[in-house]
Amino acid sequence: MGSQDKLGELLVREKLISLDQLKKAKDSQSKSGERLGSILVKEGFIKEQEYTNFLSKLYRTPAVELSEMELDPQIAKLIPREVCDKHCIIPINRAGNSIIVAMSDPSNVYAIDDIKFLTGYNVEPVIASDVAIKDAINKVFGTIEKQKQEGELSSAMEALISEVGGEEEEEMETIDLEKASSSKPIIRLVNQILIDAIDRKASDIHVECYEKEFRVRFRVDGDLVEVVKPPMKVKMGLISRLKIMANLDIAEHRIPQDGRIKIKIKDGREMDFRVSVLPCVFGEKVVMRLLDKSNLQLDMTKLGFEEFQLKQFKEAIYQPYGMVLVTGPTGSGKTTTLYSALAELNKTTVNIMTAEDPVEYNIEGLNQIQMHEEIGLTFASALRSFLRQDPNVILVGEIRDLETAEIAIKAALTGQLVVSTLHTNDAPSSITRLINMGIEPFLVASSLNLIQAQRLVRTICKNCKEPTTVDKKYMIELGLTEEEAEAATPMKGKGCDKCRGSGYKGRMGIYEILPITEDIRNAIIAGMSDIEIKHIAMKKGMKTLRQSALLKMARGITTVEEVVAVTLADE
């Protein structure tokens, strides 16, 4: 009988778990190969603290609370990650000629022998649960791998500087550009920049030329962060390398160019970069948008909708016809919302046609059309053709002009569901925008199902989240009711390795949803202003962008600073 089997039986004997729970955990273990303790804690059959206390008594070894310890990566480096994973161990300290190691099974003599052989130290075991050890391994070795990654970018830079020498910039002929862009140090640096951007979950990479400076920045969670400043001398060679990768003309420096880079990364994933090159005063600026299909969130329940908002949005997209508009500035998550809506509707019984500029993600089951204005394939011409293709649902990338708006409204009134985007600041001003384009108010009123405005707010890092105090008067001034301010639990991130000291990790949507009810239709036909329409909608229960952001702040998902930075005060 193995030690894990004995452990299970002892837990049952101590009445810490039931026989039925042990059986379920063992069934799960035979499928996943995970350690028994991990499964018991994960399934909620035993609390982690109880399990650790039990192990401590069983092995007569002191227990440690790993989640509350700041582990030193230098000590962790003494044992390779593979060995830590294999034996479920983590070194936590060193004292003289001994190393203190957190283990879930101190009776594992093979693990102790391995550690002695690898480090040359005596082993002093302490107890921690499998779950806590795994978390600590990920945290510590994640930090080491991050340092290694940053070291690789630095060494790529050093190799480049030693190859090219000084800072002075040189004019280059096209033939020289080809040679410079294919030099090993430039290729290595470009590759490392792309890999770093993927690892840091950046949404964009900016490569920028100034009179006396050349820099690379990443947009991470909505904020631009400077990453590296290559020497001025490689400016043209580095930009030419990116242009070659994107199949663009390296001899053309006077006009904007657009392309795409596709690379395979270590885990087998394919990553797309949408490349835009723009001539500026001191050289070309390159911006690359990272399009990672594996990070595309198509589950509408995880986008950040409040429950009642999700219900309203789903009701609107499940209408047999009409128009649903999503509005907001560039980078506010409109594409993700539209794709998640189409994923919801994507059934074998439904014909979905999309006109996009550009097609960002290829989704199975959608008929996606890329716009080419230079050959006359515009949103308006594509829409006209769609109507002869027997569609149920049509996505129009953006309503930019009267012609596109007219055809989209005609489709919405004659039996198709049309989803599209507009660039407006809030939901009610979209109505004014359509009327200003030249659409009759009665057509706007009868074709619209719902308008949704959205923004993205940064979410507090879960690893270093802690309670904070915000003056209740200030919360009420921002827009919370007295009861909501009283019940609020504001949080902030103190900054850690996982969030690179920012206190934020990831982003979430905030929404202002305006269903087009009978009252709103009458207000549109009567020619009321967007402010008047907004007040009618708020009386009917519409939450503004500011109110939606405040709800997330009150629940400790985002901070007061982020609410103020992203949303405007309500009139």
Rosetta blueprint (number, residue, H / E / L):
1 M L
2 G L
3 S H
4 Q H
5 D H
6 K H
7 L H
8 G H
9 E H
10 L H
11 L H
12 V H
13 R H
14 E L
15 K L
16 L L
17 I L
18 S L
19 L H
20 D H
21 Q H
22 L H
23 K H
24 K H
25 A H
26 K H
27 D H
28 S H
29 Q H
30 S H
31 K H
32 S H
33 G L
34 E L
35 R L
36 L H
37 G H
38 S H
39 I H
40 L H
41 V H
42 K H
43 E L
44 G L
45 F L
46 I L
47 K L
48 E H
49 Q H
50 E H
51 Y H
52 T H
53 N H
54 F H
55 L H
56 S H
57 K H
58 L H
59 Y H
60 R L
61 T L
62 P L
63 A E
64 V L
65 E L
66 L H
67 S H
68 E H
69 M L
70 E L
71 L L
72 D L
73 P H
74 Q H
75 I H
76 A H
77 K L
78 L L
79 I L
80 P L
81 R H
82 E H
83 V H
84 C H
85 D H
86 K H
87 H H
88 C L
89 I E
90 I E
91 P E
92 I E
93 N E
94 R E
95 A E
96 G L
97 N L
98 S E
99 I E
100 I E
101 V E
102 A E
103 M E
104 S L
105 D L
106 P L
107 S L
108 N L
109 V H
110 Y H
111 A H
112 I H
113 D H
114 D H
115 I H
116 K H
117 F H
118 L H
119 T H
120 G L
121 Y L
122 N E
123 V E
124 E E
125 P E
126 V E
127 I E
128 A L
129 S L
130 D H
131 V H
132 A H
133 I H
134 K H
135 D H
136 A H
137 I H
138 N H
139 K H
140 V H
141 F H
142 G H
143 T H
144 I H
145 E H
146 K H
147 Q H
148 K H
149 Q H
150 E H
151 G H
152 E H
153 L H
154 S H
155 S H
156 A H
157 M H
158 E H
159 A H
160 L H
161 I H
162 S H
163 E H
164 V H
165 G L
166 G L
167 E L
168 E L
169 E L
170 E L
171 E L
172 M L
173 E L
174 T H
175 I H
176 D H
177 L H
178 E H
179 K H
180 A H
181 S H
182 S L
183 S L
184 K H
185 P H
186 I H
187 I H
188 R H
189 L H
190 V H
191 N H
192 Q H
193 I H
194 L H
195 I H
196 D H
197 A H
198 I H
199 D H
200 R L
201 K L
202 A L
203 S L
204 D E
205 I E
206 H E
207 V E
208 E E
209 C E
210 Y L
211 E L
212 K L
213 E L
214 F E
215 R E
216 V E
217 R E
218 F E
219 R E
220 V E
221 D L
222 G L
223 D E
224 L E
225 V E
226 E E
227 V E
228 V E
229 K L
230 P L
231 P L
232 M H
233 K H
234 V H
235 K H
236 M H
237 G H
238 L H
239 I H
240 S H
241 R H
242 L H
243 K H
244 I H
245 M H
246 A L
247 N L
248 L L
249 D L
250 I L
251 A L
252 E L
253 H L
254 R L
255 I L
256 P L
257 Q E
258 D E
259 G E
260 R E
261 I E
262 K E
263 I E
264 K E
265 I L
266 K L
267 D L
268 G L
269 R L
270 E E
271 M E
272 D E
273 F E
274 R E
275 V E
276 S E
277 V E
278 L E
279 P E
280 C E
281 V L
282 F L
283 G E
284 E E
285 K E
286 V E
287 V E
288 M E
289 R E
290 L E
291 L E
292 D L
293 K H
294 S H
295 N H
296 L L
297 Q L
298 L L
299 D L
300 M H
301 T H
302 K H
303 L L
304 G L
305 F L
306 E L
307 E H
308 F H
309 Q H
310 L H
311 K H
312 Q H
313 F H
314 K H
315 E H
316 A H
317 I H
318 Y L
319 Q L
320 P L
321 Y L
322 G E
323 M E
324 V E
325 L E
326 V E
327 T E
328 G L
329 P L
330 T L
331 G L
332 S L
333 G L
334 K H
335 T H
336 T H
337 T H
338 L H
339 Y H
340 S H
341 A H
342 L H
343 A H
344 E H
345 L H
346 N L
347 K L
348 T L
349 T L
350 V L
351 N L
352 I E
353 M E
354 T E
355 A E
356 E E
357 D L
358 P L
359 V L
360 E L
361 Y L
362 N L
363 I L
364 E L
365 G L
366 L L
367 N E
368 Q E
369 I E
370 Q E
371 M L
372 H E
373 E H
374 E H
375 I H
376 G L
377 L E
378 T L
379 F H
380 A H
381 S H
382 A H
383 L H
384 R H
385 S H
386 F H
387 L L
388 R L
389 Q L
390 D L
391 P L
392 N L
393 V E
394 I E
395 L E
396 V E
397 G L
398 E L
399 I L
400 R L
401 D L
402 L H
403 E H
404 T H
405 A H
406 E H
407 I H
408 A H
409 I H
410 K H
411 A H
412 A H
413 L H
414 T L
415 G L
416 Q L
417 L E
418 V E
419 V E
420 S E
421 T E
422 L E
423 H L
424 T L
425 N L
426 D L
427 A L
428 P H
429 S H
430 S H
431 I H
432 T H
433 R H
434 L H
435 I H
436 N H
437 M H
438 G L
439 I L
440 E L
441 P H
442 F H
443 L H
444 V H
445 A H
446 S H
447 S H
448 L E
449 N E
450 L E
451 I E
452 Q E
453 A E
454 Q E
455 R E
456 L E
457 V E
458 R E
459 T E
460 I E
461 C L
462 K L
463 N L
464 C L
465 K E
466 E E
467 P E
468 T L
469 T L
470 V L
471 D L
472 K H
473 K H
474 Y H
475 M H
476 I H
477 E H
478 L H
479 G L
480 L L
481 T L
482 E H
483 E H
484 E H
485 A H
486 E H
487 A H
488 A L
489 T L
490 P L
491 M E
492 K E
493 G E
494 K L
495 G L
496 C L
497 D L
498 K L
499 C L
500 R L
501 G L
502 S L
503 G L
504 Y E
505 K E
506 G E
507 R E
508 M E
509 G E
510 I E
511 Y E
512 E E
513 I E
514 L E
515 P E
516 I L
517 T L
518 E H
519 D H
520 I H
521 R H
522 N H
523 A H
524 I H
525 I H
526 A L
527 G L
528 M L
529 S L
530 D H
531 I H
532 E H
533 I H
534 K H
535 H H
536 I H
537 A H
538 M H
539 K H
540 K L
541 G L
542 M L
543 K L
544 T L
545 L H
546 R H
547 Q H
548 S H
549 A H
550 L H
551 L H
552 K H
553 M H
554 A H
555 R L
556 G L
557 I L
558 T L
559 T L
560 V H
561 E H
562 E H
563 V H
564 V H
565 A H
566 V H
567 T L
568 L L
569 A L
570 D L
571 E L
